[in-house]
Amino acid sequence: MALTPHRDKLIAAISNPKAKNDKGLLEEAHKAYLNWTSQLSKLKSSGDTRVKEMTKLLNEYKDYLEVELIAKSGSPFIKRQKGQLKLDNSIIEEFLIHLVNDDVIKNLPKEIETGSQTAFMSLSFRPSSIESLAQKPEIVLKQKDQDFTIGKSIYYQFSPDSKFDKKLTLDGRFFLAVLAAEVKVNYDKTMFQECAGTASRLKQGCPLSKYYALIEYLDMKPEDVRLTDIDNVFLLRKAKRLPYEKRSIFEEVRDQHKDNPISSDVMIKFVSEIQEFVNATWYDAEAAIERGSFS
């Protein structure tokens, strides 16, 4: 579990020997990060107002880090290693964790876990022979890293022995994500298809779960998510990706951030979908009798 994914990426980059020429820049970014999280913690508002204030602080921090520090510096190392460093998309990953707050989302039990998690997809038994059925169970646990989740750790024990003899017992843990989100800076057709596949596999393990994608810049034609297991794709900046020839031009990057800030309205809509899901009764067998239908 990672509750400070962006901070972790910054610290890793500062410690990276290959980034020694950019150490000063990255340390300045870390100071800005500390200021950002400090301001988030000092907010006194709640509900939509708090989301708007949080989004304003998010834009200010992203503009400073991505435009004034990184784009303006023209650092060849950061530009070349941008995908591996994940300094940009990890900002939103950490921002979403701050949304899991009683002042934003109501009725979340205190035991609920969040953050970047390796989420459960499926569990299968794979005995190697008929004799192995009387031995410690053999399982195949399928999981996948998710940028943002809401869920709970599940602990299990399997044994062919009713007394759970330690020599015959397999125990373990997995994280059951009832809500998961993928965070992307740019989103193209291939990424959309990958998300659709991930959503399907996660819902095999937990059919009632929700799966979202939150993206900054669109690099494809929008598609109907109802034809997939993705519940929604949120276009945070309501903008398309810059053409290839403009992506390295400071003025173009600066203007795009200025003209297309992350929308608080879109963020509020995402929070609203989470709140509706949290408030819902996910399954009630007795209600089927009253309705006259299973669903």
N, C-alpha and C positions, 0 to 999 in steps of 0.2 A: 504494500500500500504506500502510495506517495501523496502526502497532503501538501507538499510544497514543490511540485514538479518543476516550476520555472526557476525557483531559487536553486534547486539541485543542478539544473542545467547551467546556470550562471557560475556556480562554484566549480563545477567540472571544467567549464571553459577557462576560467581563471587559472586553474591548476594544470591545464594542458600545456606541455612544453612547446608544442607547435604554435601556440597562440601567444608566445612571449612578446612579440612585437605589438600585440593588441591588449596586453595586460592592463595598461592604464585605462583604456577605453572600457574594458569589461568591469574593472573595479568601479568606474564611474557609473556604469549601468547598475551595479549592485547597490550603490548608494541610492540611486533613483528607485530601485526596487524596494528598499527598506522604507523610503519615504512614501511610496505608493501603498504598501501594506499597512503602514502606520495610519495613513489617512483613512483607509478602509475601516480600520478598527475603531476610529473615532466617530464614525457616523452614528447619529442618534435617531434617524428616521426609520420608517418601516414601510412595507408594501411597495407599491409602484414607485413612490417617491424615492425610496432607498435604492431601488434598481436603477432609476434614472441617475441618481448621484454616483452610484457605483460605476455605471457605464461611462459617465463623464470622466471619472478618475482613470478608468481603463483606457480611454482614448488618449488622455494626456500622457500616460505612461508609455503606451505603445508608440505614440508620435515621437516622444523624446528618444526612446530606445531605437526604434526602427528607422526613423528619419534623421533626427539630429545627430545621433551617435553613429549608427551603422551605415546608413546610406550616404551620409555626408562624408564619412571617413574614407569610403571606397576601399576598405580593407580587403585585399585579395584572399586572405585566409578565411575570414568570416563568410565572404561571398561564395568561396569554393566549398566550404564545409557547412553551409547553411542548413542543408537537409539533415546532417548528422548532429549538429549542435542543437537544433530544435529550440532556438531561443524565442522565435516568434510565436509558433502555435502553442508552446507551453505556457505562454502568458494567459491565454484564454482557459487552458486546462485548470490553472490555479485560480483564475477568477471564478469559474463555475463552482469550485469548492466553497468559496465565500458566499455563494448564493444559498447553500444548504445551511440556512440560519433561521431561527425562529422569527426573526423580523422580516423575513422574505417568504419562506415556505412554512405554513402552519401545519400542525398535527403530525409532525415527524417524530416518531419515538426516539428517545435518547440513544437507544441501542443501535440505531441504524448507522451504517458505515458508508463512507463516500470516498471520492478521490480516484486517482488512477489505480485500477485494479486488474488482476488477471482473472477474467470472469469465466464461470462454468458454462460449458456448451453441452457436454454429454458424458455419461459414464456407462461403460459396457463391461460385462464379464467375459474374460477370454481364458477359460481353462485350457491348459496345454494337452491334457489327456483325461481319460475317465478317472484315473487314479488321483489326479490333482484336485478333484472335487472334494476330497477329504483333507486337503492340505490348505495352507493359507491362500485365500482367494486371490486370483490374478485379475486385475482390472485395467482398463484403458480409460484414462481421464483426459478428455479433450477440453482445453481452455484457450482463451485468447486475451491478450492485453487490450484494455479499453481505456481511452483517454479520460473519461469521466463516468462515474457510476453512482448509483444509489442502491444499496442492498445489504446483505448480511453474510458473514462467514458461517458456513455450515460444517459441522464436524461429524464424522461418521466412523463406524466400526462394522466390519464384516467378518464373520467367522463361521465355519462349519460346526463349531463346538458351542453348545448352548451356554456353557459357563465362560465363554470367551477366553480360553487358554491363550496366553500371550504368544506362544509359539505358533498358534494357528489363526491368530487374529491380525487383520490388516486394519490400521486406522489412518485417518488423514483428514484433510480439510480442503474445502473449495469455497470460492466466493460466488454467491448467487446474486447476480445483478438483475434486479427487477426493472431497472432503468439504466440504459447505457447510451453514451454519446461519443461519436468520433469527431475530433476537432481537426480541421484542415484550413490552411491558409488559401491554397488554390484547390479547386475541385473540378476534375475532368471526368469523362465518361468511364475510364478504367476505375477510378476511385469510387464512382457511384456504383458500379457493378460489384466491386469488392465489398462495399458497405452492405449492399443487398444480400450478398452471400453470407456475410457475418451476421446480419440481422436474422436470417433464416436459421442459422445454426444455433444462435443464442436462444431463439424461440422454440427450438426443439427441446432444449433443456428446461425452459420456463415459458410456456406458451402465452402467459398473460403479460409478459414483460414488454417494455417499450424500448424502441431503438431510434436514435436521432443522429443526424449529422449537422454540425455547426461549422459553417465555412465563411471565409472572408470574401474571396473573389471567385466568381464562377467562370469556368473555362469549358463550358459545354452548354448545350441547349437544355433547358429545364425539362424534366420528365415527370410523369404521373407516378407518384410513389405508391398509389393504391395498387399498382401492378407488381409491387415488391413487398417485402416484410419491413421496409423502412417506414417508420411512422411519420416522419417529416424531415425535410432538409431546410434549415434556417439560414437565410442569406444575410449575414450580419451587417454587411456594408451595402447591400442592395446594389452591387457593382460587379462588372465583369473584370477579368484579369487584364492587365496592361498588355498590349502587343509586345512581342519578343524584343523588338528594336528599341522599346522605351523603358524596359525593366531596369536598365543600369544607369538611367539618366536621373540624377538627383532631383531635378525640378519636377520631373514627371511623377516620381514616387511621392514627393512632398505634396504636390497638388492633388494626387489621388487620395491621400490620407485626409487632406483638408476638405475636399469636395464630397467624400464618401466615408464619414466617420461611422464607427460601429453604432448601429441604431438601437436606442433604448427601447423603442417600440417593439422591435424584433426580440430583444432580450426579455421584455415583459411578456410577450406571447409565449416564449419558451417556458418561462416561470409559470405562466397560467396553465400550460399543458401538464407540467409537473404537479401543480397544485390539484388540478382536476383528477389526476391519476392517484395521488395520495388520498384524496377524499373519497374515492370510489370504493364500492364493495366489489371486490374482484370476483368472488364467486359465492353464491348463496343458493344452496339446493332447495331450500324451502320456498324461496321466492319464485322458483319455476312453477310450482303448483298454482300460486296466485296469478301468475302471468298466463299460464296455459301453454308455456313453451320453455324450452331449455335455455334459450337466449333471447 
